[in-house]
Amino acid sequence: MTSSAERQRRHRQRQRQGKRVMTVEVDVAHVEAVLSEAGHLPPAGTDDPETLRRALERAIDGWQVVKV
């Protein structure tokens, strides 16, 4: 288990980086399919939540802001 001091340190570090942890309910099969199609995951997907998390972070980092 992580100490409260460690959790607080990570929270402050994320805050300095302009990041935030968010909880979002998703259809995992759909997210895997979209990430696979975009080349962020292998076609077979994954059973590893950490691999899925990293692939989703890469996809989000690659998003472009389009000004109309």
C-alpha positions as CSV (number, residue, x, y, z in Angstrom):
1,M,0.0,0.0,0.0
2,T,1.2,3.5,-0.8
3,S,1.8,6.0,2.0
4,S,-0.3,9.1,2.1
5,A,2.8,11.2,1.8
6,E,3.7,9.4,-1.5
7,R,0.2,9.9,-2.8
8,Q,0.4,13.6,-1.9
9,R,3.8,13.9,-3.6
10,R,2.4,12.4,-6.8
11,H,-0.6,14.6,-6.6
12,R,1.5,17.8,-6.3
13,Q,3.8,16.6,-9.1
14,R,0.8,16.1,-11.5
15,Q,-0.6,19.4,-10.4
16,R,2.7,21.2,-11.4
17,Q,2.6,19.4,-14.7
18,G,-1.0,20.5,-15.3
19,K,-2.2,16.9,-15.1
20,R,-5.1,15.4,-13.3
21,V,-6.3,11.8,-12.7
22,M,-9.9,11.3,-14.0
23,T,-12.2,8.4,-13.6
24,V,-14.2,7.6,-16.8
25,E,-16.4,4.7,-17.4
26,V,-15.7,3.2,-20.9
27,D,-16.4,0.1,-22.9
28,V,-12.9,-1.6,-22.8
29,A,-13.5,-3.6,-26.0
30,H,-14.4,-0.4,-27.9
31,V,-11.4,1.5,-26.5
32,E,-9.1,-1.4,-27.4
33,A,-10.5,-1.5,-30.9
34,V,-10.1,2.2,-31.5
35,L,-6.5,2.2,-30.0
36,S,-5.7,-0.8,-32.2
37,E,-7.0,0.9,-35.3
38,A,-5.0,4.0,-34.5
39,G,-1.8,1.9,-34.1
40,H,-1.5,2.4,-30.3
41,L,-2.1,-1.3,-29.4
42,P,-1.4,-4.5,-31.2
43,P,-4.5,-6.0,-33.1
44,A,-5.0,-8.7,-30.5
45,G,-5.5,-6.0,-27.8
46,T,-4.2,-6.7,-24.2
47,D,-5.2,-8.1,-20.9
48,D,-2.8,-5.8,-19.1
49,P,-4.4,-2.6,-17.7
50,E,-1.1,-0.8,-17.6
51,T,-0.5,-1.4,-21.3
52,L,-4.0,-0.1,-22.1
53,R,-3.4,2.9,-19.9
54,R,-0.1,3.8,-21.6
55,A,-1.7,3.3,-25.1
56,L,-4.6,5.6,-24.1
57,E,-2.2,8.3,-22.8
58,R,-0.2,8.1,-26.1
59,A,-3.4,8.5,-28.1
60,I,-4.6,11.5,-26.0
61,D,-1.1,13.1,-26.1
62,G,-1.4,13.0,-29.9
63,W,-4.7,14.8,-30.1
64,Q,-4.5,18.1,-31.9
65,V,-6.5,21.2,-31.1
66,V,-8.3,22.5,-34.2
67,K,-9.4,26.1,-34.1
68,V,-12.4,26.9,-36.2
